[in-house]
Amino acid sequence: MEQPRRITDSFPRRRRGPGRPPGRLKDRKDKNKDKDKAQLKVRECPRAPSQPPPDPALMEMLRRFDLSWEYGPCSGITRLQRWERAQELGLSPPGPIRDALLEHRDNPDVTYRWDGMGW
């Protein structure tokens, strides 16, 4: 009876030679190359200007909106998209939610639902 083939059977086997540490397949010929890479200055990414944290009462209102299943699922879309979808379906979502979302449109803490366990 023949044993089933495994996906790893298609790759060549490599054996470690004596004195070669595990995980290293080749000896480095040019160690100066690593030093040059270490001396390169890493360019920092420009950060968005920090925004003041949203009002806790606003975040509580948005949390309640997130947890209301009557307006449909909230994963994969922004809060405003969820509000608009609920409006189109005739579910009458709260108007103050839309106003707050439009007012804080540039703040990702307000725009997107946080899926962490910290709620």
N, CA, C and O atoms as a GROMACS GRO file, in nm:
protein
  476
    1MET      N    1   0.083  -0.117   0.000
    1MET     CA    2   0.000   0.000   0.000
    1MET      C    3   0.088   0.125   0.000
    1MET      O    4   0.184   0.133   0.077
    2GLU      N    5   0.057   0.220  -0.085
    2GLU     CA    6   0.136   0.342  -0.100
    2GLU      C    7   0.088   0.448  -0.001
    2GLU      O    8  -0.032   0.466   0.021
    3GLN      N    9   0.186   0.518   0.058
    3GLN     CA   10   0.149   0.625   0.152
    3GLN      C   11   0.101   0.747   0.075
    3GLN      O   12   0.148   0.771  -0.036
    4PRO      N   13   0.008   0.826   0.131
    4PRO     CA   14  -0.040   0.945   0.062
    4PRO      C   15   0.071   1.050   0.053
    4PRO      O   16   0.155   1.063   0.142
    5ARG      N   17   0.068   1.123  -0.057
    5ARG     CA   18   0.168   1.228  -0.077
    5ARG      C   19   0.133   1.349   0.008
    5ARG      O   20   0.016   1.380   0.030
    6ARG      N   21   0.236   1.417   0.055
    6ARG     CA   22   0.218   1.540   0.130
    6ARG      C   23   0.267   1.656   0.047
    6ARG      O   24   0.348   1.638  -0.044
    7ILE      N   25   0.219   1.775   0.077
    7ILE     CA   26   0.260   1.891   0.002
    7ILE      C   27   0.410   1.917   0.018
    7ILE      O   28   0.475   1.971  -0.072
    8THR      N   29   0.465   1.878   0.131
    8THR     CA   30   0.608   1.901   0.154
    8THR      C   31   0.696   1.805   0.074
    8THR      O   32   0.817   1.825   0.066
    9ASP      N   33   0.637   1.702   0.016
    9ASP     CA   34   0.716   1.609  -0.065
    9ASP      C   35   0.767   1.674  -0.194
    9ASP      O   36   0.863   1.625  -0.253
   10SER      N   37   0.706   1.783  -0.237
   10SER     CA   38   0.748   1.846  -0.361
   10SER      C   39   0.866   1.942  -0.342
   10SER      O   40   0.923   1.990  -0.439
   11PHE      N   41   0.903   1.970  -0.217
   11PHE     CA   42   1.016   2.058  -0.190
   11PHE      C   43   1.142   1.976  -0.163
   11PHE      O   44   1.134   1.869  -0.102
   12PRO      N   45   1.259   2.026  -0.208
   12PRO     CA   46   1.382   1.951  -0.181
   12PRO      C   47   1.414   1.955  -0.032
   12PRO      O   48   1.388   2.054   0.036
   13ARG      N   49   1.469   1.846   0.015
   13ARG     CA   50   1.508   1.839   0.156
   13ARG      C   51   1.645   1.901   0.173
   13ARG      O   52   1.734   1.883   0.091
   14ARG      N   53   1.660   1.971   0.280
   14ARG     CA   54   1.789   2.032   0.312
   14ARG      C   55   1.836   1.974   0.444
   14ARG      O   56   1.760   1.962   0.540
   15ARG      N   57   1.958   1.939   0.444
   15ARG     CA   58   2.015   1.882   0.567
   15ARG      C   59   2.117   1.980   0.623
   15ARG      O   60   2.190   2.046   0.549
   16ARG      N   61   2.120   1.986   0.753
   16ARG     CA   62   2.218   2.072   0.818
   16ARG      C   63   2.350   1.998   0.828
   16ARG      O   64   2.356   1.880   0.862
   17GLY      N   65   2.453   2.071   0.797
   17GLY     CA   66   2.586   2.011   0.807
   17GLY      C   67   2.640   2.024   0.949
   17GLY      O   68   2.580   2.092   1.033
   18PRO      N   69   2.750   1.959   0.976
   18PRO     CA   70   2.807   1.966   1.111
   18PRO      C   71   2.853   2.110   1.141
   18PRO      O   72   2.916   2.174   1.057
   19GLY      N   73   2.821   2.157   1.259
   19GLY     CA   74   2.864   2.289   1.301
   19GLY      C   75   2.778   2.403   1.251
   19GLY      O   76   2.804   2.518   1.285
   20ARG      N   77   2.679   2.374   1.175
   20ARG     CA   78   2.591   2.479   1.123
   20ARG      C   79   2.473   2.495   1.220
   20ARG      O   80   2.406   2.397   1.252
   21PRO      N   81   2.447   2.618   1.265
   21PRO     CA   82   2.337   2.636   1.359
   21PRO      C   83   2.202   2.614   1.291
   21PRO      O   84   2.188   2.638   1.171
   22PRO      N   85   2.105   2.567   1.366
   22PRO     CA   86   1.973   2.545   1.307
   22PRO      C   87   1.913   2.675   1.255
   22PRO      O   88   1.929   2.781   1.315
   23GLY      N   89   1.844   2.666   1.142
   23GLY     CA   90   1.779   2.781   1.084
   23GLY      C   91   1.865   2.861   0.989
   23GLY      O   92   1.813   2.948   0.920
   24ARG      N   93   1.994   2.835   0.983
   24ARG     CA   94   2.083   2.906   0.892
   24ARG      C   95   2.122   2.811   0.780
   24ARG      O   96   2.186   2.709   0.805
   25LEU      N   97   2.086   2.845   0.658
   25LEU     CA   98   2.118   2.758   0.545
   25LEU      C   99   2.252   2.794   0.482
   25LEU      O  100   2.321   2.707   0.429
   26LYS      N  101   2.288   2.921   0.486
   26LYS     CA  102   2.414   2.966   0.426
   26LYS      C  103   2.489   3.051   0.526
   26LYS      O  104   2.430   3.113   0.615
   27ASP      N  105   2.618   3.054   0.511
   27ASP     CA  106   2.698   3.146   0.591
   27ASP      C  107   2.694   3.281   0.522
   27ASP      O  108   2.695   3.288   0.399
   28ARG      N  109   2.690   3.384   0.598
   28ARG     CA  110   2.691   3.519   0.540
   28ARG      C  111   2.832   3.552   0.495
   28ARG      O  112   2.927   3.542   0.573
   29LYS      N  113   2.844   3.593   0.370
   29LYS     CA  114   2.975   3.628   0.316
   29LYS      C  115   3.009   3.774   0.345
   29LYS      O  116   3.124   3.808   0.369
   30ASP      N  117   2.907   3.857   0.341
   30ASP     CA  118   2.932   4.000   0.355
   30ASP      C  119   2.858   4.052   0.478
   30ASP      O  120   2.741   4.089   0.472
   31LYS      N  121   2.930   4.053   0.591
   31LYS     CA  122   2.867   4.100   0.714
   31LYS      C  123   2.857   4.251   0.718
   31LYS      O  124   2.778   4.305   0.794
   32ASN      N  125   2.936   4.319   0.638
   32ASN     CA  126   2.929   4.465   0.633
   32ASN      C  127   2.797   4.512   0.575
   32ASN      O  128   2.751   4.623   0.605
   33LYS      N  129   2.736   4.429   0.492
   33LYS     CA  130   2.609   4.464   0.431
   33LYS      C  131   2.502   4.488   0.539
   33LYS      O  132   2.422   4.580   0.529
   34ASP      N  133   2.503   4.401   0.643
   34ASP     CA  134   2.408   4.418   0.753
   34ASP      C  135   2.435   4.547   0.830
   34ASP      O  136   2.341   4.613   0.874
   35LYS      N  137   2.562   4.582   0.845
   35LYS     CA  138   2.596   4.705   0.917
   35LYS      C  139   2.548   4.826   0.839
   35LYS      O  140   2.500   4.923   0.898
   36ASP      N  141   2.562   4.822   0.707
   36ASP     CA  142   2.515   4.934   0.624
   36ASP      C  143   2.364   4.950   0.636
   36ASP      O  144   2.313   5.062   0.642
   37LYS      N  145   2.294   4.838   0.639
   37LYS     CA  146   2.148   4.845   0.651
   37LYS      C  147   2.108   4.902   0.786
   37LYS      O  148   2.010   4.977   0.797
   38ALA      N  149   2.184   4.867   0.890
   38ALA     CA  150   2.152   4.917   1.023
   38ALA      C  151   2.176   5.067   1.033
   38ALA      O  152   2.109   5.135   1.112
   39GLN      N  153   2.269   5.120   0.954
   39GLN     CA  154   2.300   5.261   0.962
   39GLN      C  155   2.202   5.347   0.882
   39GLN      O  156   2.199   5.469   0.899
   40LEU      N  157   2.123   5.285   0.795
   40LEU     CA  158   2.025   5.361   0.720
   40LEU      C  159   1.922   5.419   0.815
   40LEU      O  160   1.875   5.352   0.908
   41LYS      N  161   1.890   5.541   0.793
   41LYS     CA  162   1.794   5.605   0.879
   41LYS      C  163   1.653   5.572   0.829
   41LYS      O  164   1.621   5.591   0.712
   42VAL      N  165   1.572   5.525   0.917
   42VAL     CA  166   1.435   5.490   0.882
   42VAL      C  167   1.353   5.617   0.879
   42VAL      O  168   1.350   5.694   0.974
   43ARG      N  169   1.287   5.637   0.766
   43ARG     CA  170   1.204   5.756   0.752
   43ARG      C  171   1.072   5.732   0.824
   43ARG      O  172   1.004   5.632   0.801
   44GLU      N  173   1.037   5.824   0.909
   44GLU     CA  174   0.914   5.809   0.983
   44GLU      C  175   0.794   5.847   0.896
   44GLU      O  176   0.801   5.941   0.817
   45CYS      N  177   0.688   5.774   0.913
   45CYS     CA  178   0.566   5.803   0.840
   45CYS      C  179   0.500   5.924   0.904
   45CYS      O  180   0.497   5.936   1.026
   46PRO      N  181   0.450   6.014   0.823
   46PRO     CA  182   0.381   6.128   0.882
   46PRO      C  183   0.253   6.082   0.949
   46PRO      O  184   0.176   6.004   0.893
   47ARG      N  185   0.231   6.130   1.068
   47ARG     CA  186   0.111   6.091   1.142
   47ARG      C  187   0.003   6.196   1.125
   47ARG      O  188   0.030   6.314   1.108
   48ALA      N  189  -0.116   6.149   1.131
   48ALA     CA  190  -0.229   6.241   1.124
   48ALA      C  191  -0.228   6.327   1.251
   48ALA      O  192  -0.190   6.279   1.357
   49PRO      N  193  -0.268   6.450   1.240
   49PRO     CA  194  -0.271   6.533   1.360
   49PRO      C  195  -0.362   6.469   1.465
   49PRO      O  196  -0.472   6.424   1.435
   50SER      N  197  -0.312   6.467   1.587
   50SER     CA  198  -0.390   6.403   1.691
   50SER      C  199  -0.518   6.482   1.717
   50SER      O  200  -0.519   6.605   1.721
   51GLN      N  201  -0.623   6.408   1.735
   51GLN     CA  202  -0.753   6.470   1.757
   51GLN      C  203  -0.790   6.455   1.903
   51GLN      O  204  -0.752   6.357   1.967
   52PRO      N  205  -0.863   6.548   1.956
   52PRO     CA  206  -0.905   6.533   2.095
   52PRO      C  207  -0.997   6.413   2.108
   52PRO      O  208  -1.073   6.383   2.016
   53PRO      N  209  -0.991   6.344   2.220
   53PRO     CA  210  -1.079   6.228   2.236
   53PRO      C  211  -1.225   6.270   2.234
   53PRO      O  212  -1.259   6.377   2.286
   54PRO      N  213  -1.311   6.188   2.175
   54PRO     CA  214  -1.453   6.223   2.169
   54PRO      C  215  -1.515   6.225   2.308
   54PRO      O  216  -1.465   6.165   2.403
   55ASP      N  217  -1.622   6.294   2.318
   55ASP     CA  218  -1.697   6.307   2.443
   55ASP      C  219  -1.745   6.169   2.488
   55ASP      O  220  -1.800   6.094   2.407
   56PRO      N  221  -1.727   6.133   2.616
   56PRO     CA  222  -1.772   6.001   2.662
   56PRO      C  223  -1.922   5.978   2.642
   56PRO      O  224  -1.965   5.866   2.618
   57ALA      N  225  -2.001   6.084   2.653
   57ALA     CA  226  -2.146   6.068   2.632
   57ALA      C  227  -2.175   6.032   2.486
   57ALA      O  228  -2.264   5.953   2.458
   58LEU      N  229  -2.099   6.091   2.394
   58LEU     CA  230  -2.113   6.058   2.252
   58LEU      C  231  -2.076   5.913   2.228
   58LEU      O  232  -2.146   5.841   2.156
   59MET      N  233  -1.964   5.869   2.287
   59MET     CA  234  -1.920   5.731   2.267
   59MET      C  235  -2.021   5.633   2.326
   59MET      O  236  -2.041   5.525   2.271
   60GLU      N  237  -2.084   5.669   2.436
   60GLU     CA  238  -2.186   5.582   2.496
   60GLU      C  239  -2.308   5.573   2.403
   60GLU      O  240  -2.366   5.466   2.387
   61MET      N  241  -2.346   5.685   2.344
   61MET     CA  242  -2.459   5.687   2.250
   61MET      C  243  -2.427   5.599   2.129
   61MET      O  244  -2.513   5.523   2.083
   62LEU      N  245  -2.305   5.608   2.077
   62LEU     CA  246  -2.265   5.526   1.962
   62LEU      C  247  -2.257   5.379   2.000
   62LEU      O  248  -2.291   5.292   1.920
   63ARG      N  249  -2.212   5.351   2.122
   63ARG     CA  250  -2.205   5.212   2.168
   63ARG      C  251  -2.346   5.151   2.173
   63ARG      O  252  -2.365   5.037   2.132
   64ARG      N  253  -2.441   5.227   2.221
   64ARG     CA  254  -2.580   5.178   2.226
   64ARG      C  255  -2.633   5.153   2.084
   64ARG      O  256  -2.705   5.056   2.060
   65PHE      N  257  -2.598   5.241   1.991
   65PHE     CA  258  -2.637   5.222   1.852
   65PHE      C  259  -2.574   5.095   1.795
   65PHE      O  260  -2.638   5.019   1.723
   66ASP      N  261  -2.445   5.073   1.828
   66ASP     CA  262  -2.376   4.953   1.780
   66ASP      C  263  -2.442   4.825   1.831
   66ASP      O  264  -2.450   4.726   1.760
   67LEU      N  265  -2.487   4.829   1.954
   67LEU     CA  266  -2.543   4.709   2.017
   67LEU      C  267  -2.691   4.687   1.986
   67LEU      O  268  -2.747   4.585   2.026
   68SER      N  269  -2.754   4.780   1.917
   68SER     CA  270  -2.895   4.766   1.881
   68SER      C  271  -2.907   4.682   1.754
   68SER      O  272  -2.874   4.728   1.645
   69TRP      N  273  -2.953   4.558   1.770
   69TRP     CA  274  -2.963   4.469   1.656
   69TRP      C  275  -3.078   4.505   1.563
   69TRP      O  276  -3.086   4.455   1.451
   70GLU      N  277  -3.167   4.591   1.608
   70GLU     CA  278  -3.281   4.627   1.523
   70GLU      C  279  -3.238   4.703   1.398
   70GLU      O  280  -3.315   4.713   1.303
   71TYR      N  281  -3.115   4.758   1.397
   71TYR     CA  282  -3.066   4.832   1.280
   71TYR      C  283  -2.975   4.747   1.192
   71TYR      O  284  -2.911   4.800   1.100
   72GLY      N  285  -2.968   4.620   1.216
   72GLY     CA  286  -2.891   4.529   1.134
   72GLY      C  287  -2.747   4.512   1.181
   72GLY      O  288  -2.703   4.580   1.274
   73PRO      N  289  -2.674   4.421   1.116
   73PRO     CA  290  -2.536   4.395   1.156
   73PRO      C  291  -2.446   4.517   1.132
   73PRO      O  292  -2.474   4.599   1.045
   74CYS      N  293  -2.340   4.525   1.210
   74CYS     CA  294  -2.254   4.643   1.199
   74CYS      C  295  -2.110   4.608   1.162
   74CYS      O  296  -2.024   4.697   1.164
   75SER      N  297  -2.081   4.485   1.129
   75SER     CA  298  -1.943   4.451   1.094
   75SER      C  299  -1.919   4.475   0.945
   75SER      O  300  -2.003   4.445   0.861
   76GLY      N  301  -1.802   4.530   0.916
   76GLY     CA  302  -1.761   4.551   0.777
   76GLY      C  303  -1.807   4.682   0.716
   76GLY      O  304  -1.774   4.710   0.601
   77ILE      N  305  -1.880   4.764   0.789
   77ILE     CA  306  -1.924   4.893   0.736
   77ILE      C  307  -1.905   4.999   0.844
   77ILE      O  308  -1.889   4.969   0.962
   78THR      N  309  -1.907   5.124   0.801
   78THR     CA  310  -1.895   5.232   0.897
   78THR      C  311  -2.029   5.252   0.967
   78THR      O  312  -2.133   5.202   0.924
   79ARG      N  313  -2.023   5.327   1.075
   79ARG     CA  314  -2.148   5.354   1.147
   79ARG      C  315  -2.245   5.435   1.061
   79ARG      O  316  -2.366   5.413   1.067
   80LEU      N  317  -2.193   5.528   0.981
   80LEU     CA  318  -2.280   5.609   0.896
   80LEU      C  319  -2.345   5.522   0.787
   80LEU      O  320  -2.463   5.540   0.756
   81GLN      N  321  -2.269   5.428   0.730
   81GLN     CA  322  -2.327   5.338   0.631
   81GLN      C  323  -2.437   5.253   0.694
   81GLN      O  324  -2.540   5.226   0.632
   82ARG      N  325  -2.415   5.210   0.817
   82ARG     CA  326  -2.517   5.131   0.887
   82ARG      C  327  -2.642   5.216   0.912
   82ARG      O  328  -2.754   5.168   0.896
   83TRP      N  329  -2.622   5.341   0.953
   83TRP     CA  330  -2.735   5.431   0.978
   83TRP      C  331  -2.815   5.452   0.850
   83TRP      O  332  -2.938   5.444   0.850
   84GLU      N  333  -2.743   5.478   0.738
   84GLU     CA  334  -2.811   5.501   0.610
   84GLU      C  335  -2.884   5.376   0.562
   84GLU      O  336  -2.993   5.387   0.507
   85ARG      N  337  -2.825   5.260   0.582
   85ARG     CA  338  -2.891   5.135   0.543
   85ARG      C  339  -3.019   5.116   0.624
   85ARG      O  340  -3.123   5.078   0.569
   86ALA      N  341  -3.012   5.143   0.754
   86ALA     CA  342  -3.131   5.130   0.838
   86ALA      C  343  -3.239   5.229   0.795
   86ALA      O  344  -3.357   5.195   0.796
   87GLN      N  345  -3.199   5.348   0.758
   87GLN     CA  346  -3.296   5.450   0.711
   87GLN      C  347  -3.364   5.403   0.582
   87GLN      O  348  -3.486   5.416   0.567
   88GLU      N  349  -3.285   5.347   0.489
   88GLU     CA  350  -3.342   5.299   0.362
   88GLU      C  351  -3.439   5.183   0.384
   88GLU      O  352  -3.535   5.166   0.308
   89LEU      N  353  -3.414   5.104   0.488
   89LEU     CA  354  -3.501   4.991   0.518
   89LEU      C  355  -3.622   5.031   0.602
   89LEU      O  356  -3.705   4.946   0.637
   90GLY      N  357  -3.632   5.159   0.634
   90GLY     CA  358  -3.747   5.208   0.710
   90GLY      C  359  -3.741   5.173   0.857
   90GLY      O  360  -3.846   5.160   0.921
   91LEU      N  361  -3.621   5.158   0.913
   91LEU     CA  362  -3.608   5.118   1.053
   91LEU      C  363  -3.599   5.236   1.150
   91LEU      O  364  -3.589   5.215   1.270
   92SER      N  365  -3.603   5.356   1.100
   92SER     CA  366  -3.602   5.480   1.180
   92SER      C  367  -3.487   5.486   1.281
   92SER      O  368  -3.512   5.487   1.402
   93PRO      N  369  -3.363   5.492   1.233
   93PRO     CA  370  -3.251   5.506   1.328
   93PRO      C  371  -3.252   5.645   1.389
   93PRO      O  372  -3.306   5.738   1.329
   94PRO      N  373  -3.192   5.662   1.506
   94PRO     CA  374  -3.196   5.792   1.574
   94PRO      C  375  -3.123   5.901   1.495
   94PRO      O  376  -3.011   5.880   1.448
   95GLY      N  377  -3.187   6.017   1.482
   95GLY     CA  378  -3.129   6.130   1.409
   95GLY      C  379  -3.002   6.185   1.472
   95GLY      O  380  -2.910   6.221   1.400
   96PRO      N  381  -2.995   6.194   1.607
   96PRO     CA  382  -2.873   6.247   1.669
   96PRO      C  383  -2.748   6.164   1.636
   96PRO      O  384  -2.637   6.217   1.636
   97ILE      N  385  -2.766   6.036   1.609
   97ILE     CA  386  -2.651   5.952   1.572
   97ILE      C  387  -2.593   6.001   1.440
   97ILE      O  388  -2.472   6.019   1.427
   98ARG      N  389  -2.680   6.024   1.342
   98ARG     CA  390  -2.634   6.072   1.211
   98ARG      C  391  -2.567   6.208   1.224
   98ARG      O  392  -2.462   6.232   1.163
   99ASP      N  393  -2.626   6.297   1.302
   99ASP     CA  394  -2.568   6.430   1.321
   99ASP      C  395  -2.428   6.421   1.382
   99ASP      O  396  -2.337   6.490   1.338
  100ALA      N  397  -2.413   6.335   1.482
  100ALA     CA  398  -2.282   6.318   1.547
  100ALA      C  399  -2.181   6.257   1.452
  100ALA      O  400  -2.064   6.297   1.451
  101LEU      N  401  -2.224   6.161   1.371
  101LEU     CA  402  -2.133   6.097   1.276
  101LEU      C  403  -2.086   6.195   1.169
  101LEU      O  404  -1.970   6.193   1.128
  102LEU      N  405  -2.176   6.281   1.124
  102LEU     CA  406  -2.138   6.380   1.024
  102LEU      C  407  -2.048   6.489   1.085
  102LEU      O  408  -1.959   6.540   1.018
  103GLU      N  409  -2.072   6.522   1.210
  103GLU     CA  410  -1.992   6.624   1.276
  103GLU      C  411  -1.849   6.577   1.302
  103GLU      O  412  -1.755   6.655   1.291
  104HIS      N  413  -1.833   6.448   1.335
  104HIS     CA  414  -1.702   6.390   1.367
  104HIS      C  415  -1.655   6.297   1.256
  104HIS      O  416  -1.595   6.193   1.284
  105ARG      N  417  -1.681   6.334   1.133
  105ARG     CA  418  -1.651   6.248   1.017
  105ARG      C  419  -1.503   6.210   1.006
  105ARG      O  420  -1.471   6.101   0.958
  106ASP      N  421  -1.412   6.298   1.050
  106ASP     CA  422  -1.268   6.273   1.036
  106ASP      C  423  -1.208   6.196   1.153
  106ASP      O  424  -1.088   6.166   1.151
  107ASN      N  425  -1.285   6.162   1.251
  107ASN     CA  426  -1.234   6.092   1.369
  107ASN      C  427  -1.267   5.943   1.357
  107ASN      O  428  -1.384   5.906   1.364
  108PRO      N  429  -1.166   5.856   1.339
  108PRO     CA  430  -1.194   5.713   1.323
  108PRO      C  431  -1.255   5.649   1.447
  108PRO      O  432  -1.324   5.548   1.436
  109ASP      N  433  -1.232   5.708   1.566
  109ASP     CA  434  -1.295   5.653   1.686
  109ASP      C  435  -1.446   5.666   1.680
  109ASP      O  436  -1.518   5.585   1.738
  110VAL      N  437  -1.494   5.766   1.610
  110VAL     CA  438  -1.638   5.789   1.597
  110VAL      C  439  -1.692   5.719   1.472
  110VAL      O  440  -1.802   5.664   1.475
  111THR      N  441  -1.617   5.722   1.365
  111THR     CA  442  -1.663   5.668   1.237
  111THR      C  443  -1.677   5.517   1.239
  111THR      O  444  -1.775   5.462   1.186
  112TYR      N  445  -1.580   5.449   1.298
  112TYR     CA  446  -1.576   5.303   1.294
  112TYR      C  447  -1.609   5.243   1.429
  112TYR      O  448  -1.575   5.299   1.533
  113ARG      N  449  -1.674   5.131   1.426
  113ARG     CA  450  -1.706   5.058   1.549
  113ARG      C  451  -1.582   4.985   1.593
  113ARG      O  452  -1.511   4.926   1.511
  114TRP      N  453  -1.554   4.988   1.722
  114TRP     CA  454  -1.440   4.914   1.776
  114TRP      C  455  -1.488   4.777   1.816
  114TRP      O  456  -1.582   4.765   1.895
  115ASP      N  457  -1.424   4.670   1.762
  115ASP     CA  458  -1.470   4.535   1.786
  115ASP      C  459  -1.401   4.467   1.904
  115ASP      O  460  -1.413   4.346   1.920
  116GLY      N  461  -1.330   4.542   1.984
  116GLY     CA  462  -1.258   4.483   2.096
  116GLY      C  463  -1.351   4.442   2.210
  116GLY      O  464  -1.472   4.465   2.205
  117MET      N  465  -1.294   4.385   2.308
  117MET     CA  466  -1.373   4.337   2.422
  117MET      C  467  -1.387   4.444   2.529
  117MET      O  468  -1.442   4.418   2.636
  118GLY      N  469  -1.339   4.565   2.502
  118GLY     CA  470  -1.342   4.669   2.603
  118GLY      C  471  -1.475   4.738   2.621
  118GLY      O  472  -1.487   4.824   2.709
  119TRP      N  473  -1.576   4.704   2.542
  119TRP     CA  474  -1.706   4.769   2.558
  119TRP      C  475  -1.761   4.727   2.686
  119TRP      O  476  -1.871   4.769   2.723
   0.00000   0.00000   0.00000
